[in-house]
Amino acid sequence: MPHTDRRHSSGDASAATPSTSGDPRSMSTNTIRVHRACDSCRRRKVRCEGSQNNDAGGKCPSCIQGGHECTYMEDSQRPKGPSKRYVMMLEQKVGRLESILRQLCPSLDLESHVGPRLESEGFVYDTYIQDLRSRNIPPYPALKPLSLPTPSTSHAPSPALSIFSSIPQSAHVKEENDKDKPSQVVLIDSVRWLKVLNLREAHWRYHGKSSGAHIVMQIQSLKSARGIRSDLIVDMGQRKREAFWETSEWETSIEADGTSPMDFSIWPERGLDQLLINTYFDKVDLFMPLLNRLVFQEQYDAKLWRTSEGFAKVCMLVFANGARYVKDRRVLWDSASPGDNSTSYYSGGWKYFRAVLRMGRNIMQLPTLYDIQYLVLVCDFIHASSSPQLMTTISFLGLRFIQELGAHISAVLAQWDPVERALYHRAFWCLYHIDRYGSSTLGRPVAVLDSDFDVPELANIDDEYWEREDLDGGGRQPEGKVSRVAFFIEMSKVDRIMGKTLNRIYGIKKPADVHMTRRQMVDELDAELRTWADNVPPPLRWDPKRSNYSLLCQSADMWAHGHYARILIHRNFVPARPNTGTLEQLYSLASCVHAAYAICAITDALLARGRQEKCPAGHALPVTVKIPSWLSGIILLLSLYSIDMSKEELYRTREGLKSCLRASQEMEKLWQKAGKVTDFLQQAVNEADFMVSRMADEPSKPESTANGDLELSLSNPAPHSSSTYSPFGPSPGTKTSNPMEAQEGLYNSWLRMSTFQSQLLDMNLPSRGREEQEEGIGDEWWAKMLDDHNGPDLFNTWI
């Protein structure tokens, strides 16, 4: 059939219809030229022969046979496809949008939300649609939701983008912070104006009240108050000179320098990876609740680690921490000899840890949530390594990252996705705990003071009950069910007391705003710790017979931390000389000894319960009790030489040291560096044995004091088994005496010790001021012991 002329107008019927002039020269007797099909045949998609004769009214055979109207009125032009240039420009536009999204949200997995890349060659429509369905991407124009647990909100987006939401500025500002509302509004406005400036490489960072940015925002407020409608920032954004505002090429080009891609060759194989993930959440996250298990698992199953280096780092550190508890040769150091069973099993997880370190990090990059979680996981891993002192440095860096993003300010956090906000809460409180714990161990100042942030405490709710679309960021915990983070919330309260202790008692200079003696500070902090202990929820009170083993371990960790804090409060005030000291110093010594015995009771109870639960070797005690147990041994050894003890007191002290030794021997089966603590405590037990051997008569063996019962009264420095007392003092049901009466009772108990009484009557106190007499082993004592030189790294040497 000859080519159909498509240029005819649909309205020109004469041009569209076949010739009907009857001129024999216009048509052949054998063929009829048909320019186009009639409207009826086109609609029915049948072959149209065109008009055959004038007697039929110019109808085609098909219309004649079917009795249809035969017309040529409809548009005969077929719709043209888009030009190649149009398709090319559309592809370029989509590519630019993808590049912008990847810059703003580096960890966003685009393929999981919009589908894989389209390839012009070999494209099969049905296969591609099936791929979209497998990724749970709904038909267009519906969108796959971006809320967690999808990867889009689990990364740390640019805070500026999160704040440019429709949420009112004051929607989440708490009433108790009303006085700070002006500065909070300025804070949010500063972020909005950053967008107005339209800087290509700009990232919003938090600026505090002392920064010049706040003054600039105040200028705008003053202009508005005077009725001047022009906006300083908007006007400047329109007139700015681009050459001075845009980041130079040589600066943007180095953002990836110093980093390397993930080495996926050591990624744990299928099955092993899930074992390590489960072990991490059961053994590590149980005591340091950083991640949401459901969110993490869904992101991992979606293979976010393939496209997000930040998430890949988090995964690798999860593997590293979980590998510490897994008995599988595949997680050991590659060079570990198969026949070396003595130490090679200590290398579990180190190859994953090294892979993360080799990736590096560029200091020019803005931190993300993954970077902060990465630092917490690093601290978890090196806790029992040869360099645990790095925990304080790393936690300090993490807290600075938090401040960089403004995640320590509730007004900023309130503008973010509720689940992302909750993950930042967890990361902050984990770093806060590590900072307090590590600083107290090393004797260093804390990284942030409590006045430097207003982050609310963790929501007391398990991972599975999170309301992911709730603007308040929390769901509802079933009534009567204790959440996994409940103990950590209580432990954070102890961390606050420890922070005050480090600042007030151990600070190089006395705080200018504190107008009391250090002894009064000690009494105040001790009372605050007692108040905390009295208000611990019943499900978290110490009960070695608790049926829930995981809750028992968490409770043990919390109470060991509490008694560790009590030693921290009092230990700087113990007598610095044998058999000398004020009433207050003796009280501090007794408080430290009492707390040490309580920690011994915890570790003995957990060891016994661990055997009942058939825990593998080394798993009965969490590594978090290593430092409290070691410090307990130090305190008991200190008391051995502080006073002349009776036989019974010597025997009790030796039993306490043996309890600490048993705990360390258990932990060294899993944690290599715990063996150093074992050696130290073994020497301490030898010292106690030597002291006992010097006694003329062997004492009758008293009942063991480390029996797992923490209900010990401050009115008696020796532990007892009564369960009617709170761990730090009399229970609410007993008559509570004032502090002076308690101290006098303690003083009388010391007088009743025959060997101590005679020397107490003849003690000669040096003529010093009252404040100096209250001090015990302070800075001057340490300076004299070390001859004013820095001593050895005792922390790294012993523990």
C-alpha positions in Angstrom: 0.0 0.0 0.0 1.4 3.4 -0.8 2.5 5.7 2.0 -0.3 7.4 3.8 -0.1 11.2 3.8 -0.4 12.2 7.5 -0.3 15.9 6.8 -4.0 16.2 5.9 -6.1 18.1 8.3 -8.7 16.1 10.1 -11.3 18.6 9.2 -10.7 18.5 5.5 -13.0 15.6 4.5 -12.6 16.1 0.7 -8.9 15.8 1.0 -9.2 12.7 3.2 -11.8 10.8 1.1 -11.0 8.8 -2.0 -11.7 10.4 -5.3 -15.4 10.1 -6.5 -15.1 12.0 -9.7 -15.6 8.9 -11.7 -12.7 9.8 -13.9 -11.3 6.5 -15.1 -7.8 8.0 -15.2 -8.0 8.7 -11.5 -8.2 5.1 -10.4 -7.2 1.7 -11.7 -9.7 -1.0 -12.5 -7.7 -3.5 -10.4 -6.7 -1.3 -7.3 -8.2 1.5 -5.4 -5.9 4.0 -3.7 -7.0 4.4 0.0 -5.5 7.4 1.7 -6.7 6.4 5.2 -9.2 4.2 7.0 -12.6 5.5 7.9 -13.4 6.5 11.4 -15.5 3.4 12.1 -12.8 1.0 10.9 -10.1 2.8 12.9 -12.2 2.5 16.1 -12.9 -1.2 15.5 -9.3 -1.7 14.3 -10.3 -3.6 11.1 -8.9 -3.3 7.6 -10.7 -0.6 5.6 -10.9 -0.9 1.8 -12.2 2.6 1.3 -15.2 3.6 -0.7 -16.1 1.1 -3.5 -18.8 2.9 -5.4 -21.0 5.9 -5.3 -24.2 3.9 -5.0 -23.3 3.0 -1.5 -23.0 6.6 -0.6 -19.2 6.5 -0.5 -19.1 3.9 2.2 -16.4 1.3 2.6 -17.3 -2.4 2.3 -16.9 -3.0 6.1 -19.3 -0.2 7.0 -21.7 -1.3 4.3 -21.7 -4.9 5.7 -22.0 -3.7 9.3 -24.4 -0.9 8.7 -22.0 1.7 10.2 -21.7 5.3 9.4 -18.6 5.8 7.3 -17.0 9.1 7.9 -13.5 10.7 7.8 -13.9 13.4 10.4 -11.6 12.2 13.3 -7.9 13.3 13.6 -5.8 11.0 11.5 -2.5 12.1 12.9 -0.9 9.7 15.4 0.6 11.2 18.6 4.3 11.9 18.1 6.8 10.6 20.7 9.1 12.9 22.5 12.2 14.1 20.7 15.5 12.6 21.5 16.7 16.0 22.8 13.7 16.2 25.2 14.5 12.7 26.6 18.2 13.7 27.0 17.3 16.9 28.9 14.9 14.9 31.1 17.6 12.4 31.9 20.0 15.2 32.8 17.4 16.8 35.0 16.8 13.6 36.9 20.5 13.1 37.2 20.9 16.5 38.8 18.1 15.9 41.2 19.8 12.6 42.3 23.1 14.3 42.8 21.5 17.0 44.9 19.7 14.4 47.0 22.9 12.5 47.5 24.7 15.6 48.7 22.0 16.6 51.1 21.3 13.0 52.3 24.5 11.0 51.7 23.1 7.9 53.4 19.8 7.9 51.5 19.2 4.7 49.6 17.6 6.1 46.4 17.2 2.8 44.7 15.0 1.5 47.6 12.6 4.4 47.1 12.6 5.2 43.3 13.9 2.0 41.8 17.2 0.9 40.1 18.9 2.8 37.3 17.2 2.5 33.9 19.4 1.1 31.1 18.2 1.9 27.5 19.7 -1.3 26.2 18.1 -4.5 27.3 15.2 -2.8 29.1 12.3 -5.1 29.8 9.2 -3.4 31.2 7.7 -6.4 33.0 11.0 -7.2 34.7 11.5 -3.6 35.8 7.9 -3.5 37.3 8.6 -6.7 39.2 11.8 -5.2 40.6 9.8 -2.2 41.8 7.3 -4.5 43.6 10.1 -6.4 45.2 11.3 -3.1 46.7 7.8 -2.3 48.0 7.6 0.7 45.7 4.0 1.5 45.0 2.7 2.4 41.5 3.2 6.0 40.5 2.3 8.6 41.7 2.2 7.0 45.2 5.5 7.2 47.1 7.2 4.8 49.4 7.2 6.5 52.9 10.4 8.1 54.0 9.9 7.6 57.7 12.0 5.1 59.7 12.8 2.2 59.5 13.6 3.2 55.9 17.1 4.4 55.5 16.1 8.0 54.7 15.6 9.2 58.3 18.2 7.0 59.9 21.1 8.9 58.6 21.9 12.3 60.0 20.4 14.7 57.5 21.5 18.3 57.2 19.8 19.8 60.3 18.8 22.7 58.2 16.6 20.6 55.9 15.0 19.0 58.9 14.2 22.3 60.5 12.7 23.7 57.3 9.5 21.8 58.0 6.0 23.0 58.6 6.3 22.4 62.3 5.7 25.6 64.2 8.7 27.1 65.9 7.3 26.8 69.3 5.5 23.5 68.9 7.9 21.6 70.9 9.3 24.2 73.3 8.6 23.1 76.9 7.0 25.4 79.3 9.8 25.3 81.7 12.1 26.7 79.0 9.9 29.7 78.3 12.6 32.1 79.4 14.8 30.7 76.6 12.2 31.1 73.8 13.7 34.2 72.3 17.0 32.5 71.8 15.3 29.4 70.5 13.4 31.4 67.9 16.6 33.1 66.9 18.2 29.7 66.6 15.5 28.4 64.2 15.4 31.6 62.2 19.2 31.4 61.7 18.6 28.1 60.0 15.9 29.4 57.8 18.0 32.3 56.7 20.8 30.0 55.8 18.5 28.6 53.1 17.7 32.1 51.9 21.4 32.7 51.3 21.3 29.8 48.8 24.8 28.6 49.4 25.7 25.5 47.4 28.1 23.9 49.8 26.7 25.3 53.0 25.8 23.1 56.0 24.0 24.4 59.1 25.9 24.1 62.3 24.8 25.0 65.8 25.8 28.5 67.1 25.4 29.2 70.8 24.2 32.4 72.4 27.7 33.9 72.6 28.2 33.7 68.8 27.9 36.7 66.5 25.1 35.0 64.6 22.7 35.6 67.4 23.5 39.3 67.4 22.8 39.4 63.6 19.4 37.9 64.3 18.7 40.4 67.0 19.4 43.2 64.5 16.6 41.8 62.3 14.3 41.8 65.3 15.1 45.4 66.1 14.3 46.3 62.5 11.0 44.6 62.7 10.2 46.4 65.9 10.8 49.8 64.2 8.5 48.9 61.4 11.2 48.3 58.8 10.0 45.4 56.6 13.2 44.7 54.7 15.1 41.6 55.7 18.8 42.0 56.3 19.6 38.4 55.4 17.4 38.3 52.3 18.8 41.6 51.0 22.3 40.4 51.5 21.5 37.1 49.8 20.4 39.0 46.7 23.5 41.3 46.6 26.2 38.9 47.8 29.2 38.3 45.6 29.2 34.7 44.6 33.0 34.4 44.4 33.4 35.1 48.1 30.4 33.0 49.3 30.8 29.7 47.4 33.2 27.1 48.6 36.2 26.9 46.4 36.9 23.9 44.2 40.2 23.1 46.0 38.3 22.9 49.3 35.4 20.7 48.1 37.8 18.4 46.2 39.5 17.3 49.5 36.3 16.3 51.3 36.9 12.6 50.4 40.7 12.7 51.0 42.0 10.5 53.8 39.3 8.0 53.4 39.0 4.6 51.8 36.1 2.5 50.7 34.9 -0.4 52.8 36.7 -3.7 52.4 33.8 -6.0 51.8 36.0 -9.0 51.4 35.9 -9.6 55.2 32.2 -8.9 55.5 30.8 -11.9 57.5 29.1 -14.5 55.4 25.4 -15.1 55.4 24.3 -16.6 58.7 27.4 -15.5 60.6 26.4 -11.8 60.1 23.0 -12.4 61.7 24.6 -14.3 64.6 26.9 -11.4 65.3 24.0 -8.9 65.2 21.9 -11.0 67.6 24.9 -11.4 69.9 25.6 -7.6 69.9 22.0 -6.8 70.9 21.9 -9.5 73.6 25.3 -8.8 75.1 26.4 -5.3 74.4 23.3 -3.2 73.6 21.7 -4.7 76.7 24.1 -2.5 78.8 24.6 0.4 76.3 21.3 0.9 74.5 22.4 2.8 71.4 20.5 1.3 68.5 16.9 0.4 67.9 17.0 -3.2 67.0 14.0 -3.2 64.6 15.2 -0.2 62.8 18.7 -1.5 62.4 17.5 -4.9 61.3 15.3 -3.5 58.6 18.0 -1.3 57.3 20.4 -4.2 57.3 18.0 -6.4 55.4 17.4 -3.7 52.9 21.2 -3.8 52.3 21.7 -0.1 53.1 25.3 -1.0 53.9 26.0 -1.3 50.2 25.2 2.3 49.5 25.9 4.1 52.8 29.4 4.0 54.1 28.3 5.4 57.4 25.8 2.6 58.0 28.5 0.1 56.8 30.8 1.3 59.5 28.1 0.9 62.1 27.4 -2.6 60.9 31.1 -3.6 61.0 31.4 -2.3 64.6 28.3 -4.2 65.5 30.0 -7.3 64.1 33.2 -6.5 66.0 31.4 -6.1 69.4 29.3 -9.2 68.8 32.3 -11.3 67.8 33.8 -10.9 71.3 31.1 -13.3 72.6 31.0 -15.7 69.7 33.1 -18.9 69.6 33.7 -19.2 65.8 37.2 -19.2 64.2 35.8 -17.1 61.3 35.7 -14.0 63.6 39.3 -14.3 64.8 42.3 -12.4 63.6 43.4 -13.8 60.2 47.0 -14.6 61.4 45.8 -16.5 64.5 47.3 -19.9 64.5 44.6 -22.7 64.4 46.6 -24.6 67.0 47.0 -21.6 69.4 44.2 -22.0 71.8 45.7 -19.9 74.6 45.3 -16.4 73.3 43.9 -16.5 69.8 40.3 -16.4 70.9 40.9 -13.0 72.4 41.3 -11.6 68.9 37.6 -12.0 68.1 36.3 -9.0 66.2 39.6 -7.2 65.8 39.7 -7.7 62.0 36.3 -6.0 61.7 37.5 -3.2 63.9 40.6 -2.8 61.8 38.5 -2.6 58.6 36.6 0.3 60.0 39.8 2.2 61.1 41.3 1.8 57.6 38.3 3.6 56.1 39.4 6.8 57.9 37.4 10.0 58.3 37.9 13.4 56.8 37.8 16.1 59.4 36.3 18.5 56.9 33.1 16.6 56.7 30.0 17.5 58.7 29.3 14.7 61.3 26.2 12.5 60.9 24.2 10.3 63.2 26.2 7.3 61.9 29.4 9.1 62.9 28.2 9.5 66.4 26.9 6.0 66.7 30.3 4.8 65.3 32.1 6.5 68.2 29.9 4.9 70.8 30.5 1.5 69.3 34.3 2.1 69.2 34.1 2.9 73.0 32.2 -0.4 73.5 34.9 -2.3 71.7 38.0 -0.8 73.3 36.6 -0.9 76.8 38.5 -4.1 77.6 41.4 -3.5 75.2 44.9 -2.3 76.0 43.8 1.3 75.4 40.7 1.9 77.4 41.8 5.4 78.3 40.9 6.4 74.8 37.3 6.2 75.7 37.3 9.6 77.3 38.9 11.2 74.2 36.5 9.5 71.9 33.4 10.3 73.9 34.5 13.9 74.1 34.7 14.0 70.3 31.3 12.4 70.1 29.8 15.0 72.4 31.4 17.8 70.3 29.8 16.2 67.2 26.5 16.4 69.1 27.0 20.1 69.7 28.1 20.6 66.1 24.7 19.5 65.0 22.8 21.2 67.8 21.5 17.9 69.0 22.1 18.9 72.7 19.4 21.6 72.4 15.8 20.5 72.7 14.6 23.3 70.4 16.7 21.9 67.6 15.8 18.3 68.3 12.1 19.1 68.4 12.2 20.0 64.7 13.6 16.6 63.6 11.9 13.3 62.7 10.7 11.7 65.9 12.6 8.5 65.5 15.7 10.2 64.4 15.3 12.4 67.5 15.1 9.4 69.7 18.2 7.9 68.2 20.1 11.1 68.9 18.8 10.9 72.5 20.3 7.5 72.9 23.6 8.4 71.3 23.9 11.4 73.6 23.2 9.6 76.8 25.5 6.8 75.9 28.3 9.3 75.3 27.4 11.1 78.5 27.7 7.8 80.4 31.0 6.9 78.8 32.3 10.4 79.6 31.4 10.2 83.3 32.6 6.7 83.7 35.9 7.2 81.9 36.6 10.6 83.4 36.1 9.2 86.9 38.4 6.3 86.2 41.2 8.4 84.8 40.7 11.3 87.2 40.0 13.8 84.4 37.4 16.6 84.1 34.1 15.8 82.3 33.6 16.9 78.7 30.3 18.7 79.2 28.6 20.1 82.3 25.0 19.5 83.0 24.3 23.2 82.4 25.6 22.8 78.8 22.6 20.8 77.5 18.9 20.3 78.0 18.4 16.9 76.3 15.5 15.1 78.0 16.1 11.7 79.5 15.5 8.6 77.4 11.9 7.5 76.7 11.2 4.5 79.0 10.0 2.3 76.1 11.2 -0.8 74.3 12.2 -0.7 70.6 9.1 -2.5 69.4 6.7 0.1 70.9 8.2 3.2 69.2 5.6 5.3 67.6 7.5 6.1 64.4 5.0 8.8 63.2 4.4 10.3 66.7 5.5 13.9 66.8 6.3 13.4 70.5 8.7 10.7 69.5 7.4 8.0 71.8 4.8 5.3 72.0 3.5 3.5 75.0 5.2 0.7 77.0 2.8 -2.0 78.2 1.9 -1.5 81.8 3.8 -3.8 84.1 6.6 -4.6 81.6 10.0 -3.2 82.4 11.7 -1.8 79.4 15.3 -2.6 78.4 16.4 1.0 78.9 14.8 1.5 82.3 18.0 0.7 84.2 20.0 3.0 81.9 17.7 5.9 82.7 18.4 5.3 86.4 22.1 4.9 85.8 22.2 8.2 84.0 21.0 9.8 87.2 24.0 8.4 88.9 26.2 9.8 86.1 24.9 13.2 87.0 26.0 12.8 90.6 29.4 11.5 89.4 29.7 14.6 87.2 29.1 16.9 90.1 31.5 14.9 92.2 34.3 15.3 89.6 33.6 19.0 89.2 33.3 19.9 92.9 35.5 17.4 94.8 38.2 16.6 92.3 38.3 19.9 90.3 41.7 21.6 90.2 40.0 24.7 91.5 37.0 25.0 93.8 33.9 26.1 91.8 33.4 29.8 92.3 29.6 29.4 92.7 29.9 26.8 95.5 30.1 28.4 98.9 30.6 25.4 101.1 33.5 23.3 102.3 34.5 20.1 100.5 33.2 18.1 103.4 29.8 19.7 103.0 29.9 18.9 99.3 30.6 15.3 100.2 27.7 15.1 102.5 25.4 16.8 100.0 26.4 14.4 97.2 26.1 11.4 99.5 22.6 12.5 100.4 21.7 12.9 96.8 23.0 9.4 96.1 20.9 8.0 99.0 17.8 9.8 97.6 18.4 8.2 94.2 18.7 4.7 95.8 15.5 5.2 97.8 13.6 6.2 94.6 14.7 3.4 92.3 11.6 1.6 90.9 10.9 -1.7 92.6 11.5 -3.8 89.5 15.1 -2.5 89.5 15.9 -3.0 93.1 18.5 -5.6 93.9 17.2 -9.1 94.1 19.7 -11.9 93.3 16.8 -14.3 93.0 15.1 -12.3 90.2 13.7 -14.7 87.6 14.5 -12.4 84.6 18.2 -13.0 84.1 18.7 -10.1 81.7 17.0 -7.7 84.1 19.1 -9.1 86.9 22.3 -8.4 85.0 21.2 -4.9 84.2 20.2 -4.3 87.8 23.6 -5.6 88.9 25.4 -3.2 86.5 23.3 -0.3 87.8 23.9 -1.0 91.5 27.6 -1.6 91.0 27.8 1.7 89.2 25.9 3.3 92.2 28.4 1.9 94.7 31.3 2.9 92.5 29.9 6.5 92.6 29.8 6.3 96.4 33.4 5.3 96.6 34.2 8.2 94.2 32.4 10.6 96.6 34.3 9.5 99.7 37.7 8.1 98.7 39.5 11.5 98.6 38.7 11.9 102.3 39.9 8.7 103.8 42.7 9.1 106.4 46.1 9.7 104.8 48.0 8.2 107.7 47.6 4.9 109.6 45.3 5.1 112.6 44.7 8.8 112.3 41.8 10.8 111.1 38.8 12.9 112.0 35.3 11.5 112.5 34.4 12.6 109.0 37.4 10.9 107.5 36.6 7.6 109.3 33.1 8.0 108.0 34.4 8.3 104.5 36.6 5.3 104.9 33.7 3.2 106.3 31.5 4.4 103.4 34.1 3.3 100.8 34.6 -0.1 102.6 30.9 -0.6 102.8 30.5 0.1 99.0 33.3 -2.2 98.2 31.7 -5.1 100.1 28.4 -4.3 98.3 30.1 -4.6 94.9 31.6 -7.9 96.0 28.1 -9.1 96.9 26.9 -8.2 93.4 29.7 -10.1 91.6 29.4 -13.2 93.8 25.6 -13.3 93.2 26.0 -12.9 89.4 28.7 -15.6 89.3 26.4 -18.0 91.2 23.5 -17.2 89.0 25.6 -17.5 85.8 26.5 -21.0 86.7 22.8 -21.8 87.2 22.0 -20.3 83.8 24.9 -22.4 82.3 26.6 -19.3 80.9 29.8 -20.0 78.8 33.1 -19.3 80.5 33.6 -15.6 81.0 29.9 -14.7 80.2 28.6 -14.6 83.8 29.8 -11.1 84.5 29.5 -8.1 82.1 32.8 -6.3 81.4 31.2 -3.1 82.8 31.8 -4.4 86.4 35.5 -4.8 85.8 36.5 -1.3 87.1 34.1 -1.3 90.1 35.3 -4.7 91.1 39.0 -3.7 90.8 38.4 -0.5 92.7 36.7 -2.5 95.5 39.8 -4.6 95.8 41.9 -1.4 96.1 39.6 0.0 98.8 39.8 -3.2 100.8 43.6 -3.3 100.5 43.7 0.4 101.5 41.6 -0.4 104.6 44.1 -3.2 105.5 46.8 -0.6 106.1 44.7 2.3 107.3 43.8 0.8 110.7 45.0 -2.0 112.9 42.3 -4.5 112.3 41.2 -7.3 114.6 41.4 -10.9 113.4 37.8 -10.9 112.4 38.2 -7.7 110.4 41.3 -9.1 108.7 39.5 -12.3 107.7 36.6 -10.3 106.4 38.8 -8.1 104.3 40.6 -11.1 102.9 37.3 -12.7 102.0 36.3 -9.5 100.2 39.5 -9.5 98.2 39.0 -13.1 97.3 35.6 -12.2 96.0 37.1 -9.5 93.8 39.7 -12.0 92.6 37.0 -14.5 91.7 35.2 -11.9 89.6 38.4 -11.0 87.8 39.3 -14.6 87.1 35.9 -15.0 85.5 36.2 -12.0 83.3 39.8 -12.8 82.1 38.4 -15.9 80.4 36.7 -13.6 77.9 38.6 -10.3 78.2 42.4 -10.6 78.0 43.3 -7.4 79.8 41.2 -8.5 82.8 44.1 -10.8 83.5 46.1 -7.7 84.7 43.5 -7.0 87.3 43.7 -10.7 88.3 47.4 -10.4 88.9 46.9 -7.3 91.0 44.2 -8.7 93.1 46.1 -11.9 93.6 48.9 -9.9 95.1 46.3 -8.1 97.3 45.1 -11.4 98.6 48.7 -12.4 99.3 49.1 -9.2 101.3 46.0 -10.1 103.3 47.2 -13.6 103.9 50.5 -12.2 105.2 48.6 -9.9 107.6 46.5 -12.8 108.8 49.6 -15.0 109.3 51.0 -12.4 111.6 48.2 -12.9 114.0 49.0 -15.2 116.9 45.6 -17.0 116.9 43.5 -18.0 114.0 40.0 -16.4 114.1 36.9 -18.5 114.0 35.6 -18.3 110.5 32.7 -15.9 110.2 29.9 -16.1 107.7 30.8 -14.8 104.3 29.9 -11.2 103.8 29.8 -11.4 100.0 26.5 -13.3 99.9 24.8 -11.3 97.2 22.8 -9.2 99.6 23.1 -5.5 99.0 20.7 -4.3 101.6 23.5 -2.8 103.8 23.0 0.0 106.3 25.3 3.0 106.6 25.0 2.9 110.3 27.2 -0.3 110.2 30.3 -0.4 108.0 30.2 -4.2 108.0 27.7 -5.9 105.6 24.8 -7.9 106.9 22.1 -10.0 105.3 19.0 -8.0 106.3 16.8 -7.2 103.4 14.9 -4.5 105.1 17.4 -1.8 104.5 18.1 0.2 101.3 21.5 -0.1 99.7 22.6 3.4 100.8 20.9 3.8 104.2 17.8 2.9 106.3 14.7 2.0 104.4 11.7 4.2 104.5 10.0 1.9 107.0 12.7 2.4 109.6 13.4 5.4 111.8 15.9 7.6 110.1 18.5 9.3 112.2 20.1 12.6 111.2 23.6 12.5 109.7 25.4 13.4 112.9 23.7 10.6 114.8 24.7 8.2 112.1 28.2 9.4 112.2 28.3 9.1 116.0 27.0 5.5 115.8 29.7 4.7 113.2 32.3 6.3 115.5 31.2 4.2 118.4 31.4 1.0 116.3 35.0 1.9 115.5 35.7 2.4 119.2 34.5 -1.1 120.0 37.3 -2.6 117.9 39.9 -3.3 120.7 43.0 -3.0 118.6 41.9 0.3 117.2 40.6 1.8 120.4 43.9 2.1 122.2 45.6 3.9 119.3 42.6 6.2 118.7 43.0 7.5 122.3 46.6 8.4 121.7 46.4 9.7 118.1 48.1 13.1 117.4 46.3 15.1 114.8 48.5 17.7 113.0 47.7 21.3 113.6 46.0 22.2 110.4 42.9 24.2 109.5 39.5 22.5 109.6 39.2 22.4 105.9 42.6 20.8 105.6 41.8 18.3 108.2 38.8 17.2 106.2 41.0 16.3 103.3 42.4 12.8 103.1 44.4 11.5 100.2 44.4 14.6 98.1 46.5 16.2 95.5 49.4 17.1 97.9 49.6 13.5 99.0 49.9 12.3 95.4 52.4 15.0 94.6 54.6 13.9 97.4 54.3 10.2 96.5 55.3 10.9 92.9 58.0 13.5 93.8 56.1 16.1 91.8 56.6 14.1 88.6 54.0 12.4 86.4 53.6 8.8 87.5 53.2 5.8 85.3 50.1 5.2 83.4 48.6 3.1 86.2 45.3 2.8 84.4 46.8 1.3 81.3 49.4 -0.6 83.4 47.0 -2.3 85.8 43.6 -2.4 84.0 
